[in-house]
Amino acid sequence: MNLTEQMTELARNAKAAAHQMTRLNTADKNTSLVAMADAIEANAAAIREANAMDMETGRSMELPQPMLDRLLLDDSRITGMANGLREVAALPDPVGRVLDERNRPSGLKLKKIAAPIGVVVMIYESRPNVTADAAGLCFKSSNVTILRGGKEALHSNQIIARLMTEAGENACEAFPAHAIQVVPTTDRAAIPELLSLTEFVDLCIPRGGEGLIRAVAECSKVPVIKHYKGICSVYLDAAADADKAIAITVNSKTHRTGVCNAMETLLIDKAIAPALLPQVAEALRAKGVELRVDKTGAGILGGDITAATSADWDTEFLDLICAVRVVDGIDGAIAHINAHGSGHTDSIVTENVTTARRFQQEVDSSTVFWNASTRFSDGGEFGMGAEIGISTDKIGARGPMGLEELTTYKWIGEGNGLTRD
Amino acid sequence: MNLTEQMTELARNAKAAAHQMTRLNTADKNTSLVAMADAIEANAAAIREANAMDMETGRSMELPQPMLDRLLLDDSRITGMANGLREVAALPDPVGRVLDERNRPSGLKLKKIAAPIGVVVMIYESRPNVTADAAGLCFKSSNVTILRGGKEALHSNQIIARLMTEAGENACEAFPAHAIQVVPTTDRAAIPELLSLTEFVDLCIPRGGEGLIRAVAECSKVPVIKHYKGICSVYLDAAADADKAIAITVNSKTHRTGVCNAMETLLIDKAIAPALLPQVAEALRAKGVELRVDKTGAGILGGDITAATSADWDTEFLDLICAVRVVDGIDGAIAHINAHGSGHTDSIVTENVTTARRFQQEVDSSTVFWNASTRFSDGGEFGMGAEIGISTDKIGARGPMGLEELTTYKWIGEGNGLTRD
């Protein structure tokens, strides 16, 4: 088989499994997930062995240490995968929820019901624990997964998918053999092949760096739900409480720096900047943050300041670096965010409810906070239980994506021999 | 300006208008819509005059009569446009609806709120009344429209958009000047240019024939919500009531034939076919329907029967033609529909609730009816008040699209100086 035939067969099998999945009930799915968790723990040695081959490949490719760290599956990560699957088993089933219900004058009884999306292609980098997480979440939402992790992780991914499939088949008679598949080749050309099969593939969710995600979105013929980056801003309004302003700014920037919901840009109202900016700057610097400040801000702070360049407004630093800009009130803040933000998460600090509501209405981002750190933009903090990604798209999921965001809906209607006049 | 610059300016203006739109409240929008309706009626003569130029162009291009009919704006269609806008004004505002609400243990108060999508490009054929309908629905949902109708309709579309804009500006101080724009050129290359501007355009909704929609989907870099065609099936189960089966089959096929929710394929359980198929066939033929029947069905019906070819299972006839297939129970019906249907609307006729529920769960279509005609798959019948299209996509809107389907959501959260531990 050539690559096209191989990918077509993979995707056709997935589509057939997607139909079989619609017959599984909640108990079938939960029993399978718990059995998968047990199998992963029981076969920890085999997983470590497969992973050792991947680590060897990674070292021979001279991968940098942080990438090798992410590739590693030790006992604690293996237990983490198993517990993750048990947590997903314990979450409510997102399929079948009644989203709307209408009884029409014609006699038509209508319901809008949450339904699985179908075949979901997951593309991610070399973190093999994502394999279990993503496959588990897709399975719980009655979706079929085709998994494509980094090429260095192939052995790890294959054994995880195989253990999950075998456990599912043993636990549940109706378990579809192709519910969880790993793309069996590391050929890069497999991705565009797979993502051209609109007849079989319903959705692609890429996770990873901006380059990977752009390459996927560029080549895909199927819908892609994604976020490229998180350029999150905190805006300190003239009516901000100083203590809250400092706490939220420092937490948003420094709680974790390498994550998409960390603050990258601090905006401050010119009316309060002379009083507040020096305190905020001192608190950030005390945490080791390098400030890149616009002209007005530099004038207020004085001393030896790094000037912000225009590129800084559009940069996701993912580091202890913060762009700082003095703006002309809420209009300036909203204009800056809608022009330079990434539609991810932005926060206003103010005691003025009218200003807060305007900010939340006019900032065009998936999540808009008032007096809260941008770090709360997270599936766990939102109570989703588990997160498969964050979307800055507007069609389909927006913001943190949990189980519910892995469903679409269908309308089901009934009459009693109803015909239209 | 070259075409790229022209489209970029158009789209940039639209994006700026999209931000201004978020400041309009429900009363602003409704007052504007009623003023637009009045302006269209008050300027009927000018609209007819512009339309006469388009009709002249259409005749000189030797357009077929049905296309000329659709291009025509007479007084009744002009009144229809005005009344359509008044009806949209009377519908509830879809923006700001609270879709979900959560108070988290951290102290974070979260709401999931319906929000406008932003800039919507509408692409359609030469029905200038669609201009007012689409612009009105987008405006009510706080979206900005860029309208691109058939080239023969340019003068009609331009005067409608101009009258709506002037009326809006007179009625509402905050009305954005670029809320409703018509692509000012008939150059075909304008469409791919416009749909490559992911920075400014949020969504494209194409309406028209399959060729138009495929061409748009093929070239677009922005999300497209669409349906290609409606290959709708009715399945007559072994437990079908004969009277309901005949009534629903005839209504689904013949109530209107040229529409996407008309039945194209009749599926009948082999257990009931010998008894029921002859009656159903007679009722269809009495309405002038040509049957194209599979081998088993032909054996039952006898006489001079047109044999169905395999292409017939995948054809949207849009005419008094019906493909007929005898299937092996509900499994055969579901397998046929998921393989050959277009994911639009399918219906089962049965008195068995278990079979009905299985059909509704396993058929992967936007709308799945039980004992009701496929013709009910329609925004009006669903109580949406107005319909901007029907989607067979699974990401974003699915099924009939009304005002609510023209919104996305955002998460808004508040704390009281909340930082993450």
Interface residues (C-beta under 8 A of the other chain):
Chain A: A18 H19 T22 R23 R102 R104 S106 L108 L110 A115 I117 G118 D202 L203 P223 I225 D241 D243 K244 A247 I248 V250 N251 H255 I334 N338 V349 A356 Q360 Q361 E362 D364 S365 S366 T367 V368 F369 W370 N371 A372 S373 R375 F376 S377 E381 F382 G383 D393 K394 I395 G396 R398 G399 P400 T408 Y409 K410 W411 I412 G413 E414 G415 N416 G417 L418 T419 R420
Chain B: A18 H19 T22 R23 R102 R104 S106 L108 L110 A115 I117 G118 D202 L203 P223 I225 D241 D243 K244 A247 I248 V250 N251 H255 I334 N338 V349 A356 Q360 Q361 E362 D364 S365 S366 T367 V368 F369 W370 N371 A372 S373 R375 F376 S377 E381 F382 G383 D393 K394 I395 G396 R398 G399 P400 T408 Y409 K410 W411 I412 G413 E414 G415 N416 G417 L418 T419 R420
